[in-house]
Amino acid sequence: YGNLSRRHVCLRPAAEGLWVEDLGSTNGVFVNENRLTPHQPFLLAESGRLRLARDFMATVRIMG
């Protein structure tokens, strides 16, 4: 994917869900189509959709 940065996103599993952090990418990180603020971790506590830039999408399922 040409529109992804080498260091685009950081994903950290946690007991409460999944921490998602945009590492300052040019084209953004989106959770359920809401763009994340760079360098501000976001807790995805329920299943949802993760999108990096325009082209890369994944469904995240939080099991608990």
CHARMM-style PDB file with segment names, atoms N, HN, CA, C and O in Angstrom:
ATOM      1  N   TYR     1       0.843  -1.174   0.000  1.00  0.00      PROA
ATOM      2  CA  TYR     1       0.000   0.000   0.000  1.00  0.00      PROA
ATOM      3  C   TYR     1       0.891   1.242   0.000  1.00  0.00      PROA
ATOM      4  O   TYR     1       1.608   1.502   0.966  1.00  0.00      PROA
ATOM      5  N   GLY     2       0.840   1.991  -1.075  1.00  0.00      PROA
ATOM      6  HN  GLY     2       0.258   1.780  -1.860  1.00  0.00      PROA
ATOM      7  CA  GLY     2       1.686   3.157  -1.228  1.00  0.00      PROA
ATOM      8  C   GLY     2       1.330   4.334  -0.332  1.00  0.00      PROA
ATOM      9  O   GLY     2       2.138   5.248  -0.170  1.00  0.00      PROA
ATOM     10  N   ASN     3       0.141   4.330   0.249  1.00  0.00      PROA
ATOM     11  HN  ASN     3      -0.516   3.587   0.117  1.00  0.00      PROA
ATOM     12  CA  ASN     3      -0.270   5.458   1.089  1.00  0.00      PROA
ATOM     13  C   ASN     3      -0.148   5.156   2.586  1.00  0.00      PROA
ATOM     14  O   ASN     3      -0.686   5.892   3.413  1.00  0.00      PROA
ATOM     15  N   LEU     4       0.561   4.074   2.933  1.00  0.00      PROA
ATOM     16  HN  LEU     4       0.998   3.476   2.261  1.00  0.00      PROA
ATOM     17  CA  LEU     4       0.825   3.765   4.340  1.00  0.00      PROA
ATOM     18  C   LEU     4       2.251   4.146   4.683  1.00  0.00      PROA
ATOM     19  O   LEU     4       3.162   3.980   3.872  1.00  0.00      PROA
ATOM     20  N   SER     5       2.438   4.653   5.882  1.00  0.00      PROA
ATOM     21  HN  SER     5       1.698   4.788   6.541  1.00  0.00      PROA
ATOM     22  CA  SER     5       3.772   5.001   6.364  1.00  0.00      PROA
ATOM     23  C   SER     5       4.457   3.748   6.899  1.00  0.00      PROA
ATOM     24  O   SER     5       3.789   2.774   7.245  1.00  0.00      PROA
ATOM     25  N   ARG     6       5.773   3.770   6.968  1.00  0.00      PROA
ATOM     26  HN  ARG     6       6.316   4.561   6.687  1.00  0.00      PROA
ATOM     27  CA  ARG     6       6.495   2.636   7.551  1.00  0.00      PROA
ATOM     28  C   ARG     6       6.117   2.448   9.009  1.00  0.00      PROA
ATOM     29  O   ARG     6       5.999   1.318   9.480  1.00  0.00      PROA
ATOM     30  N   ARG     7       5.931   3.532   9.714  1.00  0.00      PROA
ATOM     31  HN  ARG     7       6.028   4.450   9.331  1.00  0.00      PROA
ATOM     32  CA  ARG     7       5.491   3.507  11.114  1.00  0.00      PROA
ATOM     33  C   ARG     7       4.159   4.248  11.181  1.00  0.00      PROA
ATOM     34  O   ARG     7       4.115   5.413  11.575  1.00  0.00      PROA
ATOM     35  N   HSD     8       3.101   3.592  10.807  1.00  0.00      PROA
ATOM     36  HN  HSD     8       3.137   2.645  10.487  1.00  0.00      PROA
ATOM     37  CA  HSD     8       1.796   4.215  10.626  1.00  0.00      PROA
ATOM     38  C   HSD     8       0.958   4.182  11.915  1.00  0.00      PROA
ATOM     39  O   HSD     8       0.361   5.186  12.306  1.00  0.00      PROA
ATOM     40  N   VAL     9       0.926   3.020  12.561  1.00  0.00      PROA
ATOM     41  HN  VAL     9       1.410   2.205  12.244  1.00  0.00      PROA
ATOM     42  CA  VAL     9       0.022   2.813  13.697  1.00  0.00      PROA
ATOM     43  C   VAL     9       0.675   1.891  14.717  1.00  0.00      PROA
ATOM     44  O   VAL     9       1.496   1.040  14.375  1.00  0.00      PROA
ATOM     45  N   CYS    10       0.295   2.076  15.972  1.00  0.00      PROA
ATOM     46  HN  CYS    10      -0.372   2.767  16.250  1.00  0.00      PROA
ATOM     47  CA  CYS    10       0.722   1.176  17.039  1.00  0.00      PROA
ATOM     48  C   CYS    10      -0.539   0.546  17.625  1.00  0.00      PROA
ATOM     49  O   CYS    10      -1.478   1.256  17.985  1.00  0.00      PROA
ATOM     50  N   LEU    11      -0.564  -0.783  17.720  1.00  0.00      PROA
ATOM     51  HN  LEU    11       0.198  -1.359  17.427  1.00  0.00      PROA
ATOM     52  CA  LEU    11      -1.681  -1.520  18.311  1.00  0.00      PROA
ATOM     53  C   LEU    11      -1.175  -2.217  19.563  1.00  0.00      PROA
ATOM     54  O   LEU    11      -0.196  -2.962  19.511  1.00  0.00      PROA
ATOM     55  N   ARG    12      -1.839  -1.977  20.690  1.00  0.00      PROA
ATOM     56  HN  ARG    12      -2.634  -1.372  20.733  1.00  0.00      PROA
ATOM     57  CA  ARG    12      -1.432  -2.588  21.953  1.00  0.00      PROA
ATOM     58  C   ARG    12      -2.642  -3.250  22.603  1.00  0.00      PROA
ATOM     59  O   ARG    12      -3.580  -2.564  23.010  1.00  0.00      PROA
ATOM     60  N   PRO    13      -2.629  -4.584  22.703  1.00  0.00      PROA
ATOM     61  CA  PRO    13      -3.742  -5.258  23.382  1.00  0.00      PROA
ATOM     62  C   PRO    13      -3.722  -4.939  24.873  1.00  0.00      PROA
ATOM     63  O   PRO    13      -2.662  -4.752  25.470  1.00  0.00      PROA
ATOM     64  N   ALA    14      -4.896  -4.881  25.454  1.00  0.00      PROA
ATOM     65  HN  ALA    14      -5.757  -5.033  24.970  1.00  0.00      PROA
ATOM     66  CA  ALA    14      -5.057  -4.611  26.887  1.00  0.00      PROA
ATOM     67  C   ALA    14      -6.267  -5.386  27.384  1.00  0.00      PROA
ATOM     68  O   ALA    14      -7.086  -5.848  26.590  1.00  0.00      PROA
ATOM     69  N   ALA    15      -6.375  -5.523  28.674  1.00  0.00      PROA
ATOM     70  HN  ALA    15      -5.709  -5.147  29.319  1.00  0.00      PROA
ATOM     71  CA  ALA    15      -7.510  -6.237  29.260  1.00  0.00      PROA
ATOM     72  C   ALA    15      -8.836  -5.586  28.869  1.00  0.00      PROA
ATOM     73  O   ALA    15      -9.846  -6.272  28.713  1.00  0.00      PROA
ATOM     74  N   GLU    16      -8.831  -4.264  28.710  1.00  0.00      PROA
ATOM     75  HN  GLU    16      -8.010  -3.706  28.837  1.00  0.00      PROA
ATOM     76  CA  GLU    16     -10.078  -3.528  28.384  1.00  0.00      PROA
ATOM     77  C   GLU    16     -10.406  -3.505  26.900  1.00  0.00      PROA
ATOM     78  O   GLU    16     -11.512  -3.110  26.530  1.00  0.00      PROA
ATOM     79  N   GLY    17      -9.482  -3.916  26.039  1.00  0.00      PROA
ATOM     80  HN  GLY    17      -8.584  -4.237  26.340  1.00  0.00      PROA
ATOM     81  CA  GLY    17      -9.719  -3.869  24.590  1.00  0.00      PROA
ATOM     82  C   GLY    17      -8.412  -3.737  23.835  1.00  0.00      PROA
ATOM     83  O   GLY    17      -7.456  -4.466  24.103  1.00  0.00      PROA
ATOM     84  N   LEU    18      -8.366  -2.814  22.896  1.00  0.00      PROA
ATOM     85  HN  LEU    18      -9.142  -2.222  22.678  1.00  0.00      PROA
ATOM     86  CA  LEU    18      -7.192  -2.608  22.048  1.00  0.00      PROA
ATOM     87  C   LEU    18      -6.870  -1.122  21.981  1.00  0.00      PROA
ATOM     88  O   LEU    18      -7.709  -0.316  21.577  1.00  0.00      PROA
ATOM     89  N   TRP    19      -5.639  -0.757  22.382  1.00  0.00      PROA
ATOM     90  HN  TRP    19      -4.957  -1.411  22.710  1.00  0.00      PROA
ATOM     91  CA  TRP    19      -5.191   0.628  22.238  1.00  0.00      PROA
ATOM     92  C   TRP    19      -4.688   0.831  20.821  1.00  0.00      PROA
ATOM     93  O   TRP    19      -3.864   0.058  20.332  1.00  0.00      PROA
ATOM     94  N   VAL    20      -5.183   1.871  20.160  1.00  0.00      PROA
ATOM     95  HN  VAL    20      -5.852   2.498  20.557  1.00  0.00      PROA
ATOM     96  CA  VAL    20      -4.803   2.204  18.790  1.00  0.00      PROA
ATOM     97  C   VAL    20      -4.211   3.606  18.819  1.00  0.00      PROA
ATOM     98  O   VAL    20      -4.812   4.528  19.371  1.00  0.00      PROA
ATOM     99  N   GLU    21      -3.020   3.770  18.218  1.00  0.00      PROA
ATOM    100  HN  GLU    21      -2.532   3.022  17.770  1.00  0.00      PROA
ATOM    101  CA  GLU    21      -2.381   5.086  18.202  1.00  0.00      PROA
ATOM    102  C   GLU    21      -1.818   5.384  16.821  1.00  0.00      PROA
ATOM    103  O   GLU    21      -1.025   4.610  16.284  1.00  0.00      PROA
ATOM    104  N   ASP    22      -2.230   6.501  16.255  1.00  0.00      PROA
ATOM    105  HN  ASP    22      -2.874   7.129  16.691  1.00  0.00      PROA
ATOM    106  CA  ASP    22      -1.657   7.002  15.005  1.00  0.00      PROA
ATOM    107  C   ASP    22      -0.281   7.565  15.341  1.00  0.00      PROA
ATOM    108  O   ASP    22      -0.161   8.453  16.185  1.00  0.00      PROA
ATOM    109  N   LEU    23       0.745   7.057  14.689  1.00  0.00      PROA
ATOM    110  HN  LEU    23       0.647   6.337  14.003  1.00  0.00      PROA
ATOM    111  CA  LEU    23       2.111   7.464  14.981  1.00  0.00      PROA
ATOM    112  C   LEU    23       2.543   8.708  14.209  1.00  0.00      PROA
ATOM    113  O   LEU    23       3.736   8.933  14.008  1.00  0.00      PROA
ATOM    114  N   GLY    24       1.578   9.512  13.778  1.00  0.00      PROA
ATOM    115  HN  GLY    24       0.608   9.329  13.941  1.00  0.00      PROA
ATOM    116  CA  GLY    24       1.882  10.736  13.040  1.00  0.00      PROA
ATOM    117  C   GLY    24       1.851  10.523  11.540  1.00  0.00      PROA
ATOM    118  O   GLY    24       2.533  11.227  10.795  1.00  0.00      PROA
ATOM    119  N   SER    25       1.068   9.561  11.096  1.00  0.00      PROA
ATOM    120  HN  SER    25       0.514   8.990  11.701  1.00  0.00      PROA
ATOM    121  CA  SER    25       0.981   9.251   9.672  1.00  0.00      PROA
ATOM    122  C   SER    25       0.366  10.415   8.889  1.00  0.00      PROA
ATOM    123  O   SER    25      -0.420  11.197   9.424  1.00  0.00      PROA
ATOM    124  N   THR    26       0.736  10.507   7.632  1.00  0.00      PROA
ATOM    125  HN  THR    26       1.374   9.872   7.198  1.00  0.00      PROA
ATOM    126  CA  THR    26       0.206  11.558   6.766  1.00  0.00      PROA
ATOM    127  C   THR    26      -1.256  11.316   6.416  1.00  0.00      PROA
ATOM    128  O   THR    26      -2.060  12.248   6.384  1.00  0.00      PROA
ATOM    129  N   ASN    27      -1.594  10.044   6.151  1.00  0.00      PROA
ATOM    130  HN  ASN    27      -0.941   9.287   6.178  1.00  0.00      PROA
ATOM    131  CA  ASN    27      -2.931   9.730   5.640  1.00  0.00      PROA
ATOM    132  C   ASN    27      -3.917   9.231   6.686  1.00  0.00      PROA
ATOM    133  O   ASN    27      -5.056   8.903   6.353  1.00  0.00      PROA
ATOM    134  N   GLY    28      -3.502   9.169   7.931  1.00  0.00      PROA
ATOM    135  HN  GLY    28      -2.577   9.435   8.201  1.00  0.00      PROA
ATOM    136  CA  GLY    28      -4.433   8.934   9.023  1.00  0.00      PROA
ATOM    137  C   GLY    28      -4.737   7.501   9.388  1.00  0.00      PROA
ATOM    138  O   GLY    28      -4.506   6.559   8.631  1.00  0.00      PROA
ATOM    139  N   VAL    29      -5.275   7.388  10.603  1.00  0.00      PROA
ATOM    140  HN  VAL    29      -5.463   8.153  11.218  1.00  0.00      PROA
ATOM    141  CA  VAL    29      -5.792   6.142  11.156  1.00  0.00      PROA
ATOM    142  C   VAL    29      -7.229   6.442  11.572  1.00  0.00      PROA
ATOM    143  O   VAL    29      -7.498   7.460  12.209  1.00  0.00      PROA
ATOM    144  N   PHE    30      -8.142   5.559  11.211  1.00  0.00      PROA
ATOM    145  HN  PHE    30      -7.924   4.732  10.693  1.00  0.00      PROA
ATOM    146  CA  PHE    30      -9.563   5.772  11.463  1.00  0.00      PROA
ATOM    147  C   PHE    30     -10.133   4.587  12.229  1.00  0.00      PROA
ATOM    148  O   PHE    30      -9.836   3.435  11.911  1.00  0.00      PROA
ATOM    149  N   VAL    31     -10.953   4.868  13.241  1.00  0.00      PROA
ATOM    150  HN  VAL    31     -11.194   5.803  13.499  1.00  0.00      PROA
ATOM    151  CA  VAL    31     -11.693   3.842  13.959  1.00  0.00      PROA
ATOM    152  C   VAL    31     -13.159   4.152  13.743  1.00  0.00      PROA
ATOM    153  O   VAL    31     -13.645   5.216  14.127  1.00  0.00      PROA
ATOM    154  N   ASN    32     -13.865   3.208  13.121  1.00  0.00      PROA
ATOM    155  HN  ASN    32     -13.470   2.344  12.809  1.00  0.00      PROA
ATOM    156  CA  ASN    32     -15.280   3.410  12.782  1.00  0.00      PROA
ATOM    157  C   ASN    32     -15.475   4.732  12.034  1.00  0.00      PROA
ATOM    158  O   ASN    32     -16.419   5.476  12.300  1.00  0.00      PROA
ATOM    159  N   GLU    33     -14.568   5.007  11.097  1.00  0.00      PROA
ATOM    160  HN  GLU    33     -13.801   4.403  10.881  1.00  0.00      PROA
ATOM    161  CA  GLU    33     -14.575   6.178  10.212  1.00  0.00      PROA
ATOM    162  C   GLU    33     -14.322   7.509  10.920  1.00  0.00      PROA
ATOM    163  O   GLU    33     -14.510   8.566  10.318  1.00  0.00      PROA
ATOM    164  N   ASN    34     -13.904   7.477  12.171  1.00  0.00      PROA
ATOM    165  HN  ASN    34     -13.752   6.618  12.660  1.00  0.00      PROA
ATOM    166  CA  ASN    34     -13.499   8.694  12.889  1.00  0.00      PROA
ATOM    167  C   ASN    34     -11.984   8.748  12.905  1.00  0.00      PROA
ATOM    168  O   ASN    34     -11.328   7.818  13.373  1.00  0.00      PROA
ATOM    169  N   ARG    35     -11.426   9.842  12.392  1.00  0.00      PROA
ATOM    170  HN  ARG    35     -11.959  10.598  12.012  1.00  0.00      PROA
ATOM    171  CA  ARG    35      -9.975   9.974  12.334  1.00  0.00      PROA
ATOM    172  C   ARG    35      -9.409  10.208  13.729  1.00  0.00      PROA
ATOM    173  O   ARG    35      -9.900  11.052  14.480  1.00  0.00      PROA
ATOM    174  N   LEU    36      -8.373   9.452  14.062  1.00  0.00      PROA
ATOM    175  HN  LEU    36      -7.974   8.767  13.452  1.00  0.00      PROA
ATOM    176  CA  LEU    36      -7.727   9.604  15.355  1.00  0.00      PROA
ATOM    177  C   LEU    36      -6.778  10.792  15.335  1.00  0.00      PROA
ATOM    178  O   LEU    36      -6.203  11.123  14.298  1.00  0.00      PROA
ATOM    179  N   THR    37      -6.621  11.423  16.476  1.00  0.00      PROA
ATOM    180  HN  THR    37      -7.088  11.154  17.319  1.00  0.00      PROA
ATOM    181  CA  THR    37      -5.643  12.490  16.643  1.00  0.00      PROA
ATOM    182  C   THR    37      -4.274  11.831  16.766  1.00  0.00      PROA
ATOM    183  O   THR    37      -4.098  10.940  17.597  1.00  0.00      PROA
ATOM    184  N   PRO    38      -3.298  12.248  15.955  1.00  0.00      PROA
ATOM    185  CA  PRO    38      -1.971  11.638  16.030  1.00  0.00      PROA
ATOM    186  C   PRO    38      -1.378  11.709  17.440  1.00  0.00      PROA
ATOM    187  O   PRO    38      -1.533  12.702  18.151  1.00  0.00      PROA
ATOM    188  N   HSD    39      -0.701  10.636  17.815  1.00  0.00      PROA
ATOM    189  HN  HSD    39      -0.576   9.829  17.238  1.00  0.00      PROA
ATOM    190  CA  HSD    39       0.010  10.515  19.091  1.00  0.00      PROA
ATOM    191  C   HSD    39      -0.905  10.585  20.304  1.00  0.00      PROA
ATOM    192  O   HSD    39      -0.450  10.880  21.409  1.00  0.00      PROA
ATOM    193  N   GLN    40      -2.194  10.315  20.105  1.00  0.00      PROA
ATOM    194  HN  GLN    40      -2.563  10.076  19.207  1.00  0.00      PROA
ATOM    195  CA  GLN    40      -3.139  10.298  21.218  1.00  0.00      PROA
ATOM    196  C   GLN    40      -3.817   8.922  21.212  1.00  0.00      PROA
ATOM    197  O   GLN    40      -4.751   8.702  20.441  1.00  0.00      PROA
ATOM    198  N   PRO    41      -3.357   7.987  22.067  1.00  0.00      PROA
ATOM    199  CA  PRO    41      -3.924   6.636  22.057  1.00  0.00      PROA
ATOM    200  C   PRO    41      -5.432   6.639  22.264  1.00  0.00      PROA
ATOM    201  O   PRO    41      -5.975   7.438  23.027  1.00  0.00      PROA
ATOM    202  N   PHE    42      -6.083   5.730  21.568  1.00  0.00      PROA
ATOM    203  HN  PHE    42      -5.642   5.082  20.948  1.00  0.00      PROA
ATOM    204  CA  PHE    42      -7.537   5.572  21.633  1.00  0.00      PROA
ATOM    205  C   PHE    42      -7.828   4.139  22.036  1.00  0.00      PROA
ATOM    206  O   PHE    42      -7.276   3.209  21.447  1.00  0.00      PROA
ATOM    207  N   LEU    43      -8.690   3.940  23.033  1.00  0.00      PROA
ATOM    208  HN  LEU    43      -9.139   4.695  23.511  1.00  0.00      PROA
ATOM    209  CA  LEU    43      -9.059   2.593  23.470  1.00  0.00      PROA
ATOM    210  C   LEU    43     -10.274   2.122  22.689  1.00  0.00      PROA
ATOM    211  O   LEU    43     -11.363   2.684  22.801  1.00  0.00      PROA
ATOM    212  N   LEU    44     -10.068   1.091  21.907  1.00  0.00      PROA
ATOM    213  HN  LEU    44      -9.183   0.634  21.816  1.00  0.00      PROA
ATOM    214  CA  LEU    44     -11.179   0.441  21.194  1.00  0.00      PROA
ATOM    215  C   LEU    44     -11.680  -0.657  22.124  1.00  0.00      PROA
ATOM    216  O   LEU    44     -11.090  -1.735  22.191  1.00  0.00      PROA
ATOM    217  N   ALA    45     -12.769  -0.384  22.841  1.00  0.00      PROA
ATOM    218  HN  ALA    45     -13.248   0.492  22.787  1.00  0.00      PROA
ATOM    219  CA  ALA    45     -13.281  -1.288  23.863  1.00  0.00      PROA
ATOM    220  C   ALA    45     -14.347  -2.239  23.314  1.00  0.00      PROA
ATOM    221  O   ALA    45     -14.680  -3.236  23.954  1.00  0.00      PROA
ATOM    222  N   GLU    46     -14.876  -1.934  22.140  1.00  0.00      PROA
ATOM    223  HN  GLU    46     -14.606  -1.123  21.620  1.00  0.00      PROA
ATOM    224  CA  GLU    46     -15.873  -2.783  21.499  1.00  0.00      PROA
ATOM    225  C   GLU    46     -15.397  -3.079  20.088  1.00  0.00      PROA
ATOM    226  O   GLU    46     -14.568  -2.353  19.541  1.00  0.00      PROA
ATOM    227  N   SER    47     -15.913  -4.129  19.509  1.00  0.00      PROA
ATOM    228  HN  SER    47     -16.587  -4.719  19.953  1.00  0.00      PROA
ATOM    229  CA  SER    47     -15.545  -4.468  18.137  1.00  0.00      PROA
ATOM    230  C   SER    47     -15.832  -3.288  17.224  1.00  0.00      PROA
ATOM    231  O   SER    47     -16.755  -2.509  17.464  1.00  0.00      PROA
ATOM    232  N   GLY    48     -15.026  -3.165  16.168  1.00  0.00      PROA
ATOM    233  HN  GLY    48     -14.276  -3.797  15.972  1.00  0.00      PROA
ATOM    234  CA  GLY    48     -15.214  -2.057  15.240  1.00  0.00      PROA
ATOM    235  C   GLY    48     -14.347  -2.210  14.012  1.00  0.00      PROA
ATOM    236  O   GLY    48     -13.726  -3.249  13.790  1.00  0.00      PROA
ATOM    237  N   ARG    49     -14.317  -1.158  13.220  1.00  0.00      PROA
ATOM    238  HN  ARG    49     -14.822  -0.314  13.400  1.00  0.00      PROA
ATOM    239  CA  ARG    49     -13.545  -1.169  11.979  1.00  0.00      PROA
ATOM    240  C   ARG    49     -12.337  -0.254  12.113  1.00  0.00      PROA
ATOM    241  O   ARG    49     -12.448   0.883  12.571  1.00  0.00      PROA
ATOM    242  N   LEU    50     -11.187  -0.767  11.708  1.00  0.00      PROA
ATOM    243  HN  LEU    50     -11.097  -1.691  11.336  1.00  0.00      PROA
ATOM    244  CA  LEU    50      -9.942  -0.028  11.707  1.00  0.00      PROA
ATOM    245  C   LEU    50      -9.544   0.213  10.261  1.00  0.00      PROA
ATOM    246  O   LEU    50      -9.508  -0.717   9.455  1.00  0.00      PROA
ATOM    247  N   ARG    51      -9.243   1.474   9.934  1.00  0.00      PROA
ATOM    248  HN  ARG    51      -9.272   2.229  10.588  1.00  0.00      PROA
ATOM    249  CA  ARG    51      -8.819   1.809   8.566  1.00  0.00      PROA
ATOM    250  C   ARG    51      -7.540   2.615   8.640  1.00  0.00      PROA
ATOM    251  O   ARG    51      -7.439   3.576   9.403  1.00  0.00      PROA
ATOM    252  N   LEU    52      -6.556   2.211   7.834  1.00  0.00      PROA
ATOM    253  HN  LEU    52      -6.638   1.430   7.214  1.00  0.00      PROA
ATOM    254  CA  LEU    52      -5.301   2.938   7.713  1.00  0.00      PROA
ATOM    255  C   LEU    52      -5.281   3.578   6.340  1.00  0.00      PROA
ATOM    256  O   LEU    52      -5.383   2.891   5.324  1.00  0.00      PROA
ATOM    257  N   ALA    53      -5.149   4.898   6.310  1.00  0.00      PROA
ATOM    258  HN  ALA    53      -5.066   5.456   7.135  1.00  0.00      PROA
ATOM    259  CA  ALA    53      -5.170   5.664   5.059  1.00  0.00      PROA
ATOM    260  C   ALA    53      -6.477   5.366   4.323  1.00  0.00      PROA
ATOM    261  O   ALA    53      -7.528   5.246   4.952  1.00  0.00      PROA
ATOM    262  N   ARG    54      -6.417   5.247   3.000  1.00  0.00      PROA
ATOM    263  HN  ARG    54      -5.563   5.344   2.489  1.00  0.00      PROA
ATOM    264  CA  ARG    54      -7.625   5.039   2.209  1.00  0.00      PROA
ATOM    265  C   ARG    54      -7.906   3.562   1.950  1.00  0.00      PROA
ATOM    266  O   ARG    54      -9.064   3.156   1.847  1.00  0.00      PROA
ATOM    267  N   ASP    55      -6.843   2.756   1.846  1.00  0.00      PROA
ATOM    268  HN  ASP    55      -5.903   3.087   1.929  1.00  0.00      PROA
ATOM    269  CA  ASP    55      -7.007   1.429   1.262  1.00  0.00      PROA
ATOM    270  C   ASP    55      -7.012   0.236   2.210  1.00  0.00      PROA
ATOM    271  O   ASP    55      -7.552  -0.810   1.851  1.00  0.00      PROA
ATOM    272  N   PHE    56      -6.440   0.346   3.388  1.00  0.00      PROA
ATOM    273  HN  PHE    56      -6.001   1.196   3.680  1.00  0.00      PROA
ATOM    274  CA  PHE    56      -6.296  -0.819   4.254  1.00  0.00      PROA
ATOM    275  C   PHE    56      -7.357  -0.786   5.335  1.00  0.00      PROA
ATOM    276  O   PHE    56      -7.397   0.138   6.147  1.00  0.00      PROA
ATOM    277  N   MET    57      -8.237  -1.818   5.347  1.00  0.00      PROA
ATOM    278  HN  MET    57      -8.205  -2.569   4.687  1.00  0.00      PROA
ATOM    279  CA  MET    57      -9.300  -1.893   6.331  1.00  0.00      PROA
ATOM    280  C   MET    57      -9.277  -3.255   7.009  1.00  0.00      PROA
ATOM    281  O   MET    57      -8.957  -4.267   6.387  1.00  0.00      PROA
ATOM    282  N   ALA    58      -9.622  -3.266   8.296  1.00  0.00      PROA
ATOM    283  HN  ALA    58      -9.882  -2.443   8.801  1.00  0.00      PROA
ATOM    284  CA  ALA    58      -9.709  -4.506   9.052  1.00  0.00      PROA
ATOM    285  C   ALA    58     -10.848  -4.394  10.051  1.00  0.00      PROA
ATOM    286  O   ALA    58     -11.135  -3.313  10.565  1.00  0.00      PROA
ATOM    287  N   THR    59     -11.485  -5.505  10.317  1.00  0.00      PROA
ATOM    288  HN  THR    59     -11.252  -6.384   9.899  1.00  0.00      PROA
ATOM    289  CA  THR    59     -12.494  -5.563  11.359  1.00  0.00      PROA
ATOM    290  C   THR    59     -11.835  -6.090  12.622  1.00  0.00      PROA
ATOM    291  O   THR    59     -11.173  -7.127  12.599  1.00  0.00      PROA
ATOM    292  N   VAL    60     -12.018  -5.377  13.718  1.00  0.00      PROA
ATOM    293  HN  VAL    60     -12.557  -4.534  13.736  1.00  0.00      PROA
ATOM    294  CA  VAL    60     -11.434  -5.772  15.006  1.00  0.00      PROA
ATOM    295  C   VAL    60     -12.564  -6.300  15.869  1.00  0.00      PROA
ATOM    296  O   VAL    60     -13.576  -5.629  16.074  1.00  0.00      PROA
ATOM    297  N   ARG    61     -12.375  -7.514  16.372  1.00  0.00      PROA
ATOM    298  HN  ARG    61     -11.553  -8.058  16.205  1.00  0.00      PROA
ATOM    299  CA  ARG    61     -13.374  -8.111  17.266  1.00  0.00      PROA
ATOM    300  C   ARG    61     -12.777  -8.208  18.656  1.00  0.00      PROA
ATOM    301  O   ARG    61     -11.758  -8.866  18.864  1.00  0.00      PROA
ATOM    302  N   ILE    62     -13.415  -7.554  19.592  1.00  0.00      PROA
ATOM    303  HN  ILE    62     -14.243  -7.020  19.423  1.00  0.00      PROA
ATOM    304  CA  ILE    62     -12.990  -7.599  20.983  1.00  0.00      PROA
ATOM    305  C   ILE    62     -13.779  -8.727  21.650  1.00  0.00      PROA
ATOM    306  O   ILE    62     -15.005  -8.679  21.749  1.00  0.00      PROA
ATOM    307  N   MET    63     -13.052  -9.727  22.097  1.00  0.00      PROA
ATOM    308  HN  MET    63     -12.056  -9.766  22.017  1.00  0.00      PROA
ATOM    309  CA  MET    63     -13.677 -10.891  22.750  1.00  0.00      PROA
ATOM    310  C   MET    63     -13.556 -10.707  24.262  1.00  0.00      PROA
ATOM    311  O   MET    63     -12.482 -10.375  24.763  1.00  0.00      PROA
ATOM    312  N   GLY    64     -14.604 -10.913  24.955  1.00  0.00      PROA
ATOM    313  HN  GLY    64     -15.476 -11.183  24.548  1.00  0.00      PROA
ATOM    314  CA  GLY    64     -14.476 -10.736  26.395  1.00  0.00      PROA
ATOM    315  C   GLY    64     -15.582 -11.246  27.166  1.00  0.00      PROA
ATOM    316  OT1 GLY    64     -15.575 -11.148  28.393  1.00  0.00      PROA
TER     317      GLY     64
END
